[in-house]
Amino acid sequence: MDRRTAIGGISVRDRANPTSFIAGLSGTPRFILSYLAEEVLNRRSPAIQDFLLQTSILDLLTGPLCDAVTGRTDSSSLLEQLLNANLFLIPLDDEGRWYRYHPLFADLLRDRQLARLEEETAELHRRASRWYAQAGMGGEAIDHALAAADYAAALALIEANAPDLLMQWHKKRVQDWMQALPPEWAAQSPKTTLAFTWMLLTVDPSQALPHLERLQAMFSDPQIEIDPALRAQWLALQASLLIAEGRTVEGIELAQQALAIAPQCDHYGRSMIYTALATAYELMGDTDRAVEAYQMLIQHGRSSASLVSELLVFPVWLDDHAARPAALCLRDCLAGD
């Protein structure tokens, strides 16, 4: 028996509120619910169907974003019309600015959209990524750039946003982005790799080893142009690991080299340098210099709006045996220079 025949008289046709009707069928087999949603979709005009399919790539809907994705100029009023028609649209605020599709309906729309030309779907994601980037919503911009397989744009966005997100402890999200990038693209981002390695060293040093090796290769490659701020951060990271290995004097020397080339405006990088210096001086029992370094760390941490920089104290992980492999890895890398 055909599935459509099997569901017989179950239909959303002429029902006042199809969204509520389907919500009430939560225990019904999924293929029946899919049929009901599809029946509603097929009754829409081609223009409305195009709008629904194109905007199905979005987790959240708002007029300007939908305009950017579809090329229309009336998305705000169209979303209001769809809401008034009870067409599987769920409002998310009292002002009627943000919506989302009912999950079942969204799945149906995305399946149909994916059945279209792949490049068309990728272009929709690129448009969404550009809109989110201009709106200052970097995370969403990265998600859509990756969905479009636009790795050049995704990498640029990750470099611009990842350090701040990492300093706010959004490690999992940045890690997901890095894993979504093909290895050859991830290897082109010293800035992101460096920031990600810093975060790993504070939460799970044992996971930092592959990233340390990658960083060593990046900063040793004459074909990769490294600006002074990044080079200073790399020196600060090396200094911290040398201090973790107990080579305090060498670590201080590297930290001082980093301080000499770090731009004054790079509060993020300077906070990392002073973290290394404060740790080293404290281990040496030089209380005055340790206090001075911690004060500079707090000052630069506040200037970079980084709570983590203010709280980050390397002795926490210096006592952790997991830090030793990272320090030893750095020693082996440097021995090969």
N, C-alpha and C positions, 0 to 999 in steps of 0.2 A: 504493500500500500504506500502511495506517495505521502510524504510527510505533511504536505499541505492538506491532503484529504484526511489524514489521521487527526489533525487538530480540529477538523470539522468546523463547528460554529464559533470557535474562539476567535474573536476579531476585535481590533481596536477601532474599526470603522464606526464613525458616528458617536464614539464615546466622548464625553465632554472633557475628560482629563486622561489622555492615554498614558502620561507619565505615572500618575497614581495607579492606574490600572495595572501597568506592568510591575510596578513596585509591589503590588499586592500579590503577584504571582511568583514570589521569590522562590517558592518550592517547586515550581514547574520546571521540567527539563529545559536545558539551555536552548536546544534547537527550536523549541516553541517560542521562547522569548525572543530569539533572534528573528524568527519569522514575523512576529508581531512588530518589532522595531523596523524590520525591512518593509513591511506593508505601509507603515507611516512614511518612511523615506520615499517610497515609490510614488506616493500621492503628491509629493511636492513638485513644484515647477522645476525645469532644468536649471534655472538660475539659482534657485534656493538649494538644489542638490549640490551644485558646484560649490556654493558657499560652505555648506555643511561638510563636504568632503575635504575642501582645502583647509578649513579651520580645524579639522579633526586632528591635525598634528600637534595642536596646542593643548597643554594640560589646563591652562586657564585662558579665559576669553575676555577681552575688553575691546571696545570699539576701535581705538587707534591701532592696536596690535592687529586686529582682524583686517583693518584697512591695509596695513603694510603687507600682510601675507597675501590677501586676495586681489589687491589693486583697486578695491572699491573705495567709495568715499562716504558710504551711508551705513557702515557696519553697526554703529551704535543704535540707530533706529531699527535696523534689521534684527539685532539681538533682542530688542524690546518686543518686536512683533513675534519672534519665535517664543519668547517667554509667555506672552499673552495667549499664544496658540497652544500652550502646554506641550511644546515640542521638546521634551527631554532636556530642557535647559534649567540648571539649578543656580539661582542667584547666591552670591557669596558675600554681599555687603548690602547695607540698607540703601545705599545711593544708586544701586543698579549699574555699577560700573564694571564689576567683575562677575563672571559666570564660569560654569563648567558644564560639560555634557554629562548626562546620566552615564555611568560606566558601561552599561550594556550597549547603549546607543553609540558611545564613543568607540567601542570595540568594533562594532559593525561598520562605522564610517571609516575607521583606519584600515580595516581589511579591504574595503572597496578602494580607498585611496592608494593603498599599496599595489592593488591590481592594475592601476594606471601606469604610465611610463615612470620608471624609476627616477629619471632625471627631473621630472616635474615635482615629485615629492621632495627630492633633494633641494630644489630651488625654493620650495616653500619653507623648508627649514633654514635655508640661508637668509631668506627675508626676515624670518622670525629672529634669527640670531642678530642680524643688524639692528633690528628695532630694540631688542633687549639691551644690546651694547650701548646704543644711544640713550636709553633710559637709565643707564647706570646699574643695570641688573646683570652683572657679569656672569654669575653662575648659570642663569637661564640661557644667556648668550652662548656660553661654552657648550651646554647640553645640546642646543640646536645645531651648532657648528659641527659637533661630533656626529650628530644624527645625519647631517648632510655629507659626511665624510670630507668636509672642508678642513683638512688638517692644518693647513697654513693659517687659516683664521682661528681655529681652535687653539693652536699653539701660541699665537700672539695674545689671545684672550687669557689663556692660562698663565702666561708670563706676567700679564698685567694684574691678575687677580689672585693668583695662588699664594704669593707670600703673605698678603694681608689675611687671607682665609686661614692659612696655616698658623699664623700668629694668634688667631682666635680659636685654635684647636679644631678646625674643620679638616682633620687629617683624612678621614674616610672619604670625603667627597673629592679631595684633591687626588688621593690615591686612585679612586675610580677613574678620574679623568686621565691620569698618567697611564693606567692600564688600557684605557680605550684607545690611546694613541698607538699607531704602529711603532715598533721599536726604533725604526730609522728616524721617525719624527721626534719621538721622545728624546733621542740622543742629541737633538739639535738645540736643546733648551738648557744651557748651563744655569740660568737664573732659577728656573723652576726646580731643576734637580738639586741645586744647592739649598734652596729653601726647604724642599722636601726632606733632604738629608738632615738638616738642622732639627726639624721636627722629630724625625725618627730617633735621633740621638737623645732627645729628651724623654721619649716615651718607650722606645724599644731599640736600644743600640744594636742588637744582634741583626736587625733587619737592614741596618745601614750599610753593610759591607758591599753589596753590589753597586750601590749608589756612590760610595766612595771610590770604587774602582772606575766607574764611569766618569766621575768628576776629574780624577787624576788624568784620564785619557783626554778629556775635553780641554783642561787647562794646560796640557802639554802639547796640544795640537797647534802648530803655528798657523794653520789655515782658519782656525776659529778666532775671531776677534773678540777679546774680552775687555770690557771697560774697567777702569780702576775700581769702581765700587764693587763689582763682582770679584775682582782679584783680591781686594781687601777682605771680603767675606770668606773667600776660600782660604786665605792665610789665617784668618781668625778660627776657622773650623779646624785647620791643621794644628794650630796652637793649642786649642782645647783638647784635641786628642793626644798630643804630646804630653800635656799636663796629666791627662788620664793615665798615661803610661808611666808617670813619675818623672818625666824629663822636664821639670818645671822651668829651669833656666832657658832651655831651648824654646819652650812654649812662650815664655815672656818675650824672647827676641822676635819670634814670628809675629806675636801680637803687636809689638811696637812697630814692626815693618808695616803691618796692616793699618795701624793708626796713622802712619805717615802718608799713606796714599788714599785713605778713605775720604771721600768728599765730606765737608762739614755738614751738608744737608742730608747725608745718608744716615738718619737716626737709627734705622733698622740695623744697618751694618755696624755702626759704632756701638750699639747696645750689645751686639755679639762679641765685639772685641773686648769691651769692658767686662763682659761676663768671664771671658778667659783670664783677663788680668786679675780680676777680683778673686777668682778661684785660686790662681797661682799664689798670689800674695798671702791669702789666708792659709794655704798649705805651708807656706814658708814661715808663718808666724809674724809676718810684717803687717801688723794690725792697721797702722796709719794708712799705708798704701792700699790695703784691702778696703777700708772704709771709703777712701777717696774714689776708688774704682767702682764700688757699689753705688755711690752717690751719682757718678756719671752714668752708670747703667740705668738707674731709675730716671734720671733726667732725659736721656735719649729714648727710653722706653715710653715715657709719657709723650714726648714729642712725636713719636711714631704711632701714638694711640694704640700701643701694644701692651695689653695687660700681661701677656706671657713674658715679655722682656723684663717687666718689673718683678715677676715671680720666679723667673728662670734662675736656678742656682745649680751650677754644675756639680758641686759636691754630692748632690742627691744621687747622681748617676755615677760619680767617680767611685763610690763605694760598692757599686753594683758590678759583679763579675762580668755581666754581659757587656760592659763597656770595654773590657780588655781586648776582645777580638777586634773591635773597631780600631783601637789604638795600634794593635799589632799589624793590622792591615795597612794602616797609614805608614808605619815604619817600613814595611816591605815595599810599598809603592815608592816611597822616597828613596829607598836604597837603590832602586832601579834607575833613578834619574842620572 
